[in-house]
Amino acid sequence: MAVQTYDSLRGQTVLVTGATRGIGAAVAEELSGFGAIVYAGARRPSDVSVADVRPLRLDVTDDASIDAAVGRIETEAGRLDVLANNAGVAGPDAPLHEADVEAIDATLGTNLRGPVVLTRRALPLLLAREGGRVVNVSSGMGALGEGMGGGSPAYRISKTGLNGLTAYLHGEYAAEGLLANAVCPGWVRTDMGGASAPRSPEEGADTVAWLARFRPGGPSGRFWRDRERIPW
Ligand SMILES: NC(=O)c1ccc[n+]([C@@H]2O[C@H](COP(=O)([O-])OP(=O)(O)OC[C@H]3O[C@@H](n4cnc5c(N)ncnc54)[C@H](OP(=O)(O)O)[C@@H]3O)[C@@H](O)[C@H]2O)c1
């Protein structure tokens, strides 16, 4: 699809959550390569290994941590152009009637409540200029149209909810210039995806970073995989 994207993100500020490893680290590295100031969100900032990014303490399940992290970006950079909600956990594999309730809570807390609360806190910065972007790293496992059986109930429901957040943000804030999109990175060789997955983290990061480079007025309120729109 022909979309106008930035060739350079120089002067722009990006926050990637879960940037210690896997897809988040690859997204942070790619966007830093485009010249952005990249805040690499991490529960333990010392775990960030990507060069040329700013490690930022951020646990998306901790409201005080969210407040402090966005506060630091406000003070230091004074702007936020892209929020990539990438941090996630796989949660319990077992079907719902066998899944542990604490594990369900933890999965929904990290994958859904975290992005909702972080986005809420970041919205004033994202809306300060036209063309702020929210990129939600979702999964086909949360797509209503791809079949919902096969275990991982909390993970699936969290990603359906994250897609809901995407559609909501578009509905509520598109008129103010916000672009909100969700993306399935495919099956990626990370700690979550496992060693048999066909895609490298860099391949998994491709559409995430592409959405982060959309210019003002670009597509929003959509779900993507491999730079193509897919059904919710
Ligand atoms: N891999 C796949 O095949 C695949 C497929 C579809 C969608 N996805 C999605 O892609 C995203 C990235 O997955 P991945 O495969 O790169 O996973 P990963 O390698 O397991 O990395 C997960 C990242 O999330 C962070 N994280 C977990 N809980 C957190 C919290 N409470 N606060 C902040 N950060 C937290 C981890 O930080 P720590 O280092 O501190 O633990 C780590 O940086 C996830 O949203 C996942 O659902 C992945």
The ligand as an SDF file (V2000), in Angstrom:
LIG
                    3D

 48 52  0  0  0  0  0  0  0  0999 V2000
    7.0530  -13.3830   19.1040 N   0  0  0  0  0  0  0  0  0  0  0  0
    5.9560  -13.5630   18.3980 C   0  0  0  0  0  0  0  0  0  0  0  0
    5.8530  -14.5350   17.6170 O   0  0  0  0  0  0  0  0  0  0  0  0
    4.8070  -12.5820   18.5040 C   0  0  0  0  0  0  0  0  0  0  0  0
    3.6810  -12.8030   17.6800 C   0  0  0  0  0  0  0  0  0  0  0  0
    2.6130  -11.8940   17.7560 C   0  0  0  0  0  0  0  0  0  0  0  0
    2.6910  -10.8230   18.6170 C   0  0  0  0  0  0  0  0  0  0  0  0
    3.7940  -10.6270   19.4130 N   0  0  0  0  0  0  0  0  0  0  0  0
    3.7970   -9.4790   20.3180 C   0  0  0  0  0  0  0  0  0  0  0  0
    4.9930   -8.7360   20.1410 O   0  0  0  0  0  0  0  0  0  0  0  0
    5.3290   -8.0680   21.3680 C   0  0  0  0  0  0  0  0  0  0  0  0
    6.7880   -8.3460   21.6910 C   0  0  0  0  0  0  0  0  0  0  0  0
    6.9350   -9.7430   21.8390 O   0  0  0  0  0  0  0  0  0  0  0  0
    8.3430  -10.4940   21.8050 P   0  0  0  0  0  0  0  0  0  0  0  0
    8.1350  -11.7410   21.0360 O   0  0  0  0  0  0  0  0  0  0  0  0
    9.4220   -9.5510   21.4200 O   0  0  0  0  0  0  0  0  0  0  0  0
    8.4510  -10.9100   23.3600 O   0  0  0  0  0  0  0  0  0  0  0  0
    9.6980  -11.1160   24.3260 P   0  0  0  0  0  0  0  0  0  0  0  0
   10.9440  -11.3820   23.5580 O   0  0  0  0  0  0  0  0  0  0  0  0
    9.2310  -12.0840   25.3500 O   0  0  0  0  0  0  0  0  0  0  0  0
    9.8730   -9.6600   24.9940 O   0  0  0  0  0  0  0  0  0  0  0  0
    8.8540   -9.1480   25.7830 C   0  0  0  0  0  0  0  0  0  0  0  0
    9.2290   -7.7560   26.2170 C   0  0  0  0  0  0  0  0  0  0  0  0
    8.1630   -7.2250   27.0230 O   0  0  0  0  0  0  0  0  0  0  0  0
    8.7290   -6.7350   28.2240 C   0  0  0  0  0  0  0  0  0  0  0  0
    7.7930   -6.7420   29.3360 N   0  0  0  0  0  0  0  0  0  0  0  0
    7.1060   -7.7850   29.8480 C   0  0  0  0  0  0  0  0  0  0  0  0
    6.3660   -7.3750   30.9000 N   0  0  0  0  0  0  0  0  0  0  0  0
    6.5850   -6.0490   31.0340 C   0  0  0  0  0  0  0  0  0  0  0  0
    6.1120   -5.0360   31.9080 C   0  0  0  0  0  0  0  0  0  0  0  0
    5.2610   -5.3110   32.9050 N   0  0  0  0  0  0  0  0  0  0  0  0
    6.5410   -3.7600   31.7320 N   0  0  0  0  0  0  0  0  0  0  0  0
    7.4000   -3.4540   30.7400 C   0  0  0  0  0  0  0  0  0  0  0  0
    7.9100   -4.3610   29.8890 N   0  0  0  0  0  0  0  0  0  0  0  0
    7.4940   -5.6490   30.0360 C   0  0  0  0  0  0  0  0  0  0  0  0
    9.9490   -7.6260   28.4750 C   0  0  0  0  0  0  0  0  0  0  0  0
   10.8030   -6.9810   29.3920 O   0  0  0  0  0  0  0  0  0  0  0  0
   11.7680   -7.7940   30.4250 P   0  0  0  0  0  0  0  0  0  0  0  0
   13.0520   -8.0380   29.6620 O   0  0  0  0  0  0  0  0  0  0  0  0
   11.9020   -6.8590   31.5670 O   0  0  0  0  0  0  0  0  0  0  0  0
   11.0660   -9.0650   30.7860 O   0  0  0  0  0  0  0  0  0  0  0  0
   10.5010   -7.6990   27.0590 C   0  0  0  0  0  0  0  0  0  0  0  0
   11.2170   -6.5320   26.7450 O   0  0  0  0  0  0  0  0  0  0  0  0
    4.3490   -8.5890   22.4270 C   0  0  0  0  0  0  0  0  0  0  0  0
    3.3170   -7.6490   22.6270 O   0  0  0  0  0  0  0  0  0  0  0  0
    3.8010   -9.8630   21.7860 C   0  0  0  0  0  0  0  0  0  0  0  0
    2.5190  -10.1890   22.2580 O   0  0  0  0  0  0  0  0  0  0  0  0
    4.8490  -11.5040   19.3640 C   0  0  0  0  0  0  0  0  0  0  0  0
  1  2  1  0
  2  3  2  0
  2  4  1  0
  4  5  1  0
  4 48  2  0
  5  6  2  0
  6  7  1  0
  7  8  2  0
  8  9  1  0
  8 48  1  0
  9 10  1  0
  9 46  1  0
 10 11  1  0
 11 12  1  0
 11 44  1  0
 12 13  1  0
 13 14  1  0
 14 15  2  0
 14 16  1  0
 14 17  1  0
 17 18  1  0
 18 19  2  0
 18 20  1  0
 18 21  1  0
 21 22  1  0
 22 23  1  0
 23 24  1  0
 23 42  1  0
 24 25  1  0
 25 26  1  0
 25 36  1  0
 26 27  1  0
 26 35  1  0
 27 28  2  0
 28 29  1  0
 29 30  1  0
 29 35  2  0
 30 31  1  0
 30 32  2  0
 32 33  1  0
 33 34  2  0
 34 35  1  0
 36 37  1  0
 36 42  1  0
 37 38  1  0
 38 39  2  0
 38 40  1  0
 38 41  1  0
 42 43  1  0
 44 45  1  0
 44 46  1  0
 46 47  1  0
M  CHG  2   8   1  16  -1
M  END
$$$$
